[in-house]
Structures are given as structure tokens and as C-alpha cells.
Amino acid sequence: MDMLIVFDFDGTIANTVHTLIRIINKLADEFAYKKIRMYDLHHVKGMRTRDILVYLNIPMLKLPFIIRRIRMEMNKEIPMLKPSVNIKPTLEALKNEGCKLGILTTNATSNVRAFLKSNDLELFDFIRSTHHLLAKHVILKKIKKSYCYHCNSNPNPSTIFYVGDEVRDIEAGKRAGAKTVAVSWGFNSRGALLAEMPDYIIDRPEELEYIAKKALTIGYK
């Protein structure tokens, strides 16, 4: 059985959480929104994306411009960033099992490629990027359709997984008809992730190997 595993980037693969917060706060005065204070961080980590936008007083009309600036600022930070966890052995194990690996992110593709190269993680078959913070499910559906077409198979949720660290990743995976794997080492808190009822939640990357092997051998039940 073929398997496609798509990963979010920020927080899931790259340890960008504190860098992202610093950039968001740096741009706050320019775009006239509220800063994230460190004593508020625990509270923010329990929020949905739309709630965070409301909390920071960021209008949806400004969001595309803010995301563009965040991407530009993040580009300067990429050489210093490290993986969130030691994920390379898991990626190699999944590749050895015949899994196809991809990345779906709101970060710039150039940033992702630079990070993967500097951290010796060039193990992914493709990288897809979207400028829209809340439209990952649209791109994920297209990825799923393309994957199933090339594999000459019917869309099967037990063979397509989306792995992410945020509530919006779980929402996107469900809306796209993929199995969802939430990781506890990223942005949203474990409690916030559990509230979205992902198919799996993991605390260590090795747990993903077990999930994949189980699906490959006996299918999802």
C-alpha cells in the first residue's frame, strides 16, 4: 500500500516558534496590532488561529501583507534555525518504508529549502506553499488528488496523513479527508490539539514510524 505523509513546517519540523513571535512583535507597531507578551504565551498557545487574530486585533484585510513581511523577516533567520526535534531518523525510516514525504506550509518555499539544506534534511519529495493562513485544506486536497492520480489509486484516508503542530493543521487535514497527526512539541498546547480530536497525537517523532508501519501492514482501523 502506498502512503503519503505531508508535514507542516513551522513548529513541526523547524523550531520557529520563538523566532516567529519575535517577528510578529517586531511588526506590531507598523501594522498597528497587539504584541504577544511572554506572560500571555501560554494563553495564546491554547487558542485557534482565528481567535489569535482577534486577540491581536489583526484585521483579515491586513493579514496577507503581514504574512508577506513575516516571510521576508524569516528569510533572515533561516540560517540560524534548528529542527524542533531530532526528526531525521524518523524521516529516513519512513522513506525506507516507501512513504512519500511532502511539506505544506505558509512559509516561503525558498525558506524551507534553505532550512532543509542547512540541517541535512533534504528528504522530502515536494514542498507546497500557500500565502493564505487559513486555506491549507485547499492545497492539501489538490495534493491528495494529484497523489492518488499518479498512484492510480482511489483516495484512501488511511494512506494520506497530515502532520502538524497547530489547531489549523488538524482542521485542514480533516477538511481535506486526510488522517491527522498532531505533534505536541510545536505552537499549540497539547490540550488545544486534543480538543480538535486528531486521529493521533504524538510526543516523539518515532511514534510516527509506528503509526505508518501499522497503516502499511494492516491498514487503518
Secondary structure, 3 states (H helix, E strand, C coil): CCCEEEECCECCCECCHHHHHHHHHHHHHHHCCCCCCHHHHHHHHCCCHHHHHHHHCCCCCCHHHHHHHHHHHHHHHHHHCCECCCCHHHHHHHHHCCCEEEEEECCCHHHHHHHHHHCCCCCCCEEEECCCCCCHHHHHHHHHHHHHHHCCCCCCHHHEEEEECCHHHHHHHHHCCCEEEEECCCCCCHHHHHHCCCCEEECCCHHHHHHHHHHHHHCCC
